[in-house]
Amino acid sequence: RKRALLGPGAAESRRNDWFHQLDIDPLDETTNPQLLSYFVTDMGKIKSRAETKLTWRNQRRLTKAIRRAKMMGIMPILNKHIPLYRHVPLI
């Protein structure tokens, strides 16, 4: 009996994986919350590989990058909303 697929096959994931196509390491994007928020649900959970269509390696690295960003306070932990801070001069 075959196991249920947890995501796309290797060839399909290499075609659909942005990080693989652009040769970008997801861990280098830890400080980019706009990019990382694309891979997080509205409730703040990391999307599965079946949803993101990433390769196994990049899914693991992306997960680590999101967790690091949350622990550093760059991304909110419980929701997806990324606040845009504007500098307001004090008069």
C-alpha positions as CSV (number, residue, x, y, z in Angstrom):
1,R,0.0,0.0,0.0
2,K,1.3,3.4,-0.9
3,R,1.5,6.3,1.6
4,A,-0.5,9.4,1.0
5,L,1.6,12.2,-0.6
6,L,2.5,14.9,1.8
7,G,3.2,17.3,-1.0
8,P,4.3,17.5,-4.6
9,G,7.0,15.2,-6.0
10,A,10.6,16.2,-6.3
11,A,10.4,17.4,-9.9
12,E,7.2,19.3,-9.5
13,S,8.5,21.0,-6.3
14,R,11.7,22.1,-8.0
15,R,9.6,23.7,-10.7
16,N,7.3,25.5,-8.2
17,D,9.8,26.4,-5.5
18,W,10.6,30.1,-5.7
19,F,13.7,29.7,-3.5
20,H,15.1,26.9,-5.6
21,Q,14.4,28.8,-8.9
22,L,16.1,32.0,-7.7
23,D,18.8,30.2,-5.7
24,I,17.8,31.9,-2.4
25,D,18.4,30.4,1.0
26,P,15.2,30.9,3.1
27,L,17.3,31.3,6.2
28,D,18.7,34.5,4.7
29,E,15.2,35.9,4.6
30,T,14.6,35.7,8.3
31,T,14.4,39.5,8.6
32,N,12.0,39.8,5.7
33,P,8.5,39.5,7.3
34,Q,6.7,40.5,4.1
35,L,8.0,37.4,2.3
36,L,7.6,35.1,5.2
37,S,4.0,36.1,5.9
38,Y,3.1,34.5,2.5
39,F,3.8,31.1,4.0
40,V,1.8,31.7,7.2
41,T,-1.9,31.3,7.7
42,D,-4.2,34.0,9.1
43,M,-3.9,32.4,12.5
44,G,-0.1,32.4,12.5
45,K,0.5,28.7,11.7
46,I,3.1,27.7,9.1
47,K,1.6,26.3,5.9
48,S,2.3,22.7,5.1
49,R,4.5,21.6,2.2
50,A,1.4,20.5,0.3
51,E,0.2,24.1,0.3
52,T,3.5,25.9,-0.3
53,K,4.8,23.5,-3.0
54,L,8.4,23.8,-1.8
55,T,11.1,21.2,-1.8
56,W,11.7,19.3,1.4
57,R,14.9,21.2,2.1
58,N,13.5,24.6,1.6
59,Q,10.3,23.8,3.6
60,R,12.5,22.9,6.6
61,R,14.7,26.0,6.1
62,L,11.6,28.2,5.7
63,T,10.1,26.8,8.9
64,K,13.3,27.6,10.8
65,A,13.4,31.1,9.3
66,I,9.7,31.8,10.4
67,R,10.4,30.5,13.9
68,R,13.5,32.6,14.2
69,A,11.6,35.7,13.0
70,K,8.8,35.1,15.5
71,M,11.3,34.6,18.4
72,M,13.1,37.8,17.4
73,G,9.8,39.7,17.4
74,I,9.9,40.5,13.7
75,M,6.7,38.5,13.0
76,P,3.7,38.3,15.2
77,I,3.3,34.9,16.9
78,L,-0.5,34.5,16.9
79,N,-1.7,36.1,13.6
80,K,-0.5,37.1,10.2
81,H,-0.8,40.8,10.4
82,I,2.5,42.6,9.9
83,P,2.3,46.1,11.3
84,L,3.9,48.8,9.2
85,Y,5.7,51.2,11.4
86,R,5.9,54.8,10.4
87,H,8.1,57.3,12.0
88,V,6.1,60.0,13.7
89,P,8.1,63.0,14.7
90,L,7.8,64.2,18.3
91,I,7.1,67.9,18.5
